[in-house]
Amino acid sequence: MRSDILRDIVAIAAFSGDTLVSSVRTFISVCANVSFEDPAARVATSAMIAVLVAVLITYGMRLDDPWWATISAYMATQRSGPASIQRAILRISGTVAGATIAVIGVDWLAYDMPACILAIFVVCTFSVIGNNVSRYGYSWLLIGLTFTMVAVTSLGNPAQAPNIAIYRVLEVAIGSTVAALVAFVLEPAPAVPPPVAPGWTGLLGPKLFVTLHAMRWSIAVALLPLVWRYFEVTDLSQMAVTVVIVLATPAAADPRDTHRQILAKGLQRLLGCLLGGVFGLALLAVGVDSLLPFLLMLALPVWFCSFVQNGTHTATYVGTQAGFVVIVTLVQGAGPPLSLVPGIQRLAGIFFGLLIVMLVVLLTHPPASARPAAAA
């Protein structure tokens, strides 16, 4: 048994090293071969414009957390107008549903830690299952994400939950709608039919691996209230978003394949977090306090990160996470950023969220003895 554990540790370390080396090489290759003829460049231009428009709208409305709208504009931009519209609708509907559930239950959950942990576990389990089996999987993912975010950020003061929920829905609606409109104008290509969804039947039978996958990884999300209580973290929003998004990796029948995918995705996000964080903090240190220079400072890294995200290589999640970190680092309040502190705090939240995922991956890694026997 001990040799099996050591063998697994060595295998994980080797896989992690290979993934990081491969991702760095791929990222460098993409950097060296940027082409405006690449279809990813068109998507990156749409994402950049959507992000800038969302920033201007939220600044004009003086919303508390404009980065939510900006992230929504970044993430809702797809390879065609119809696909972006579909993604925007799913993002908005999932956000509304998750926020509503959180507001209804937060008064009870905030004062009962076991109940809060159980509620997050249950909601996220259904969220991850829906993400794997429903044709509206992205909406199901946003239900779990929004519920967790509103719930954990309201633990200290449940009375804030309705305001948090309303502003999150408004910000997500603004960013998603802007992304859909920009993509519809710049990328009027026909939508690609979505893959056939597996459906909700058989979750305790042939598709039991989906249920177990959802329950296993929802444990990571359910740990967040304990982090809030025992480590006195005041803002868990970035941590919650990071944990839920990484765990959105589709389930495979072999849990080892799922674990490898999640580990690879998490490692790429760690790399993207490092790259985006260093670049974002470096830009913050410049101290730009005028709107036009700030928009230019934001536009360039967003374009490049979206270019990496929408490529056909194997390191797309590096671009996803780098873009996410650049946005949450630079987009702080109703105007150009004035301090490094919020950027550092948000970067720390994302980093520790990824560490939670990595910890759960290591603790739930199937033992070597569980490997299927080779065919005779």
N, C-alpha and C positions, 0 to 999 in steps of 0.2 A: 504493500500500500504506500509506504514512504517513498519507494523508488518510483511508483507511478506519479505521485505528487511532484517529485523532483523532475521527472521527465516532462510533465505538463508545464512546470515553471520554465524549464529550458526551452520548450517549444513555443511558449508564449513570448518569451524574450526574443527568440530568433525571429518569430513572425513580426513582432513589433519593430525590431530593427530593420528587417527587410521592407516593411511597409513605409517606415519613415524615410529610408534611403531612396526607395522608389518614388515616393511622393515628392521629395526635394528635387530629385533629378527631373521628374516630369514638370514640376513647377518652373525650374530654371529653363527647361526646353521651351515651355509655353512663353516665358518672358522673352526668350531670344527669337521667337518666331511669331510675334504679333503681326497679324495681317488684317487689313480692313476689308479684304475680300472674303474672309471667313464669315460664315453665317452667324457665328457667336458675336461678331463685332456689331451686327445690326441689333441683336438682342441687348447687348451692352449699352448701345446708344439709347435704346428705349428705356432701359432701367435707369440710366443716368438722368435723362430728362424727367422721368416720373419722380425720381428722388428729389430733384431740385424743385419741381413744382409742388410736391407734397411739403417740402420744407417751407416754401414761401407761403403756402396756404395756412399751415399750422402756426407759423410766426405771426401772420396777420391776425389769426384768431387768438393768439397768445395762449395756446394750450399748454398744459403743465408738462407733458412728456411728448414732444413732437417726434422723438425718435421712433415711437411706435408707428406713426403714420409713415415715416421714412422707411422703416424696415418692411412695412406692408407693401409699399410701392416697389421696393427692391425684390421682395420674394414673390409678389404676384405677377411680375413681368415674365411672360413665357415666350415661346418661339413664334407665336402667332397671335393676332388679335382675338379670335374666338377662344383660343386656349387661355389667354389672359383673362378674358371676361368670365370664363368658367371658373378659373382659379380665384378670381376676386369674389364671385358669388359664394363659393364654398368657404372662403376665408371669412367673409362677413357673417354668413349664417352660423358657422361653427363658433365664432366669437360671441355672437348674440346668445346662442344656446348655453355656452359655458359660463358666460357672465351671469345669466339669469339663474342658473343652478347655484352658482356661488353666492349670490345675493340672498337667495331664499334660505340657504343653510348656514350662512356665516355666523349669525347670532348664537346658534347652538354650537357650532364647531369651535369657535374661538375660545370657549371656556371649558372645553372637554378635549384634551389632547389625544387620548385614544380614539375618540370618535372622529376627530379631524384626520388622524392618520388613516383610519379605516375608510372614511369618505374619499380621501384622495386616492387611496389604493383602488377602491371600487370604480370610481369614475375613470381613472386612468386605465384600468384594466379593460373596461368597455371601449374606451377611446382607442387603445392600441388594437383591440380586436377589430373594431370598425375600420380602422386604417388598413387592416390586412384583408378584410373580406367584403367591404361595402364598395359600391361604385362611387360613393361620396366619401371615400376614405379620408381625403384631406380635410373635409369638414369635421369628421369625427376626431381627427388629430387636434384641430383647433378647439374642440370642446374641452378635451383634457388639458390642453395648454392654458386656455383662458381660465378655466375653473381653478387650476392650481395656482396660477399667477394672482388672481383676485383673492383667493382664499389665504395664501401665505402672506401676501402684502397687507392683509386686513387683520392679521392675528393680534397685533398690538392695539388696534382700535377698530372694532367691528363696525362702528358707525360710519367709517370711511368707505365701506364696501360699495354702497350704491354709487357714490361719486367716482370711485375708481373704475367700476364697471361701465358707467356711462361714458367716461372719457376714453376708456380703452375701445369701446365699440365705435365711438365717433372717430377716433384716430385711425383705427383699422379701416373703417369705411372710407375715410378720406384717401388714405394711401392706396387701398385696393382699387377704388374707383378711378383714381388718377392713372394707375398702372394700366387698367383695362382700356381707358380712353386713348392713352398715348400709344399703346401697342396696337390698338384697332386702327389708328391712323397710319402708323409707320410700318406695321407688319400685317397687312390684310390678307394673309395666306389662309387657306382653309384649315379648319381644325382637324387634328388627327383623332379618329375615333378612340375612345378610351378602351383599355383592355377589359375583357369580360371579368366581372367581379366573381370571386369564388362563392359568395353568398354566406348567410348566417347559419345554414344547416350543418350538422355534423361536428359542431364545436366540442362535443364530448365524445366524439367517435373518430372518424378519419382525420378530422382537423383539430384533434386535441392538442397537437403541438402548437397551434396558434394560441389557444387558451393558456397553455402553460407559459409560452413566451410572453404573453401580455401580463400574466400574474407575476412572473419572475422579474420583469423589468419595471413594473409598477412599484415594486419595493423601493427602487432607487428614488422615485418621485416622493413616495410616502416618508422618506427620511428627512425631507426639507423642514417640516415643522419642528423636528428635533434639533436640526441645525439652528433654526431661529431661536429656540428656547435656550439651548445649552451654550451656544457660541455668541448669542446676542447680536446676530446679524440683523441690521435694520432694514435692508432692502434685498429681498430674495428674488426679485423679478428676473434679473439676468440669469441667475442660477436655475430658476424654474424653467425658463425658456430653453436653456441649453440642455438640461437633463431630458426634457420631453422630446425635443427635436432629435437628439441623438438616438433615443429609444424608438424613433419612428421607423427604424430599419425593418423591412419586411421579414416575417418569420420564414424559416426554412424547415423542412421536415426533420432534417438532422440538426439538433441544437448546436452542434459544433460549427456548422456552416453559419448559423445565425450569430453565434458568438464571435466568429472571425469577422463577419461583416460589421458588427457593432464595434469591435475593437479597432478595425481598420478605419471606420468612419470616425470614431472618437479620436484616434491618433491624428488623422488628417485635420480634424477640427482643432486639436491642440496646436498643430503646426500653423494652421490659419489664424488661430487666436494669437499666437506669438508674433507672426508677421504683421497682422492687422493692428495689434496692440502697439508694437514698437513704432510702426509708421504713424498711427493715429496720435500717439503721445508726442512723437517728434513734431508733428504738425501743430499740436496744441502748444508746444513750447515756443513756436514762432510768435504766438501772441497776436494773431490777426483779430482786429476788432471792428472791421468794416464788412458790410454784407456782401458786396460783390467779390472781394478777394476770398472771403470765406467760402462762397459758393463755388468758386474756381478750385479752391483747395479741397473741397469735398468731391467735386465732379470727377477729377482725374482718378483717384483711387477707386471710386465706385465703378467707373467704367471698366477699369482693368480687372477688378475683382469679379465683376459680372462676366467679363470675357473669359476668365478662367473657369468660372462656375458653369458656363454654358458650352464649354468645349466638349470634344469627343474623347478625351483622355481619361485616365483613371484617378486623377487628383482633383476632381471638380469640387469636392467638399472643402478643399483648402481655400478656394475662391469664395465659397459660400460663407465660411466662418470668418475669413479675413474681411469681407464686405460687411458682415454683421458687426464685427468689432469696430471697424472704422466708423460706421454710422453711430453706434451707441457711444463711442468715445467723443466724436466731434459734435454730434447734435445733442445739445444739453438742455437749453431753455429757449425762451422766445427771442433768440438772437445769437450772434457768434459766441463761441465758448470763451469764458473769461478765466477759467481755472483748470488746472490739471487734476484736481481732486476727484470730481465726478467721474472723469475718464478712468482714473486709476481704480476707483471703487467698482465701477462696472466691469472693468477688465478682470478684477479679482473675483467678482461673482461668477463670471463666465468660466474662469479657470477652475474654480473650486467645483462648479457644476460638472465640468468634464472629469475632474478627479473622482467625484462620486460615481459617475458612470464607470470609470475604469475600475474602481474598487468593487462594484457589483459584478462586473465582468469577471474579475479574477476570483471572487468568492463563489460564484455560481458556475464556474467552468466545469463541465462534466469530467469526472475522473477518467484516467486512461483505461480503466477496466471496463468503462461503458462503451468503448469503441466497438462497432459492429465487427463480427468476425469476418475474416476474408473468405471469399467463396472458395470452395474446395475445387 
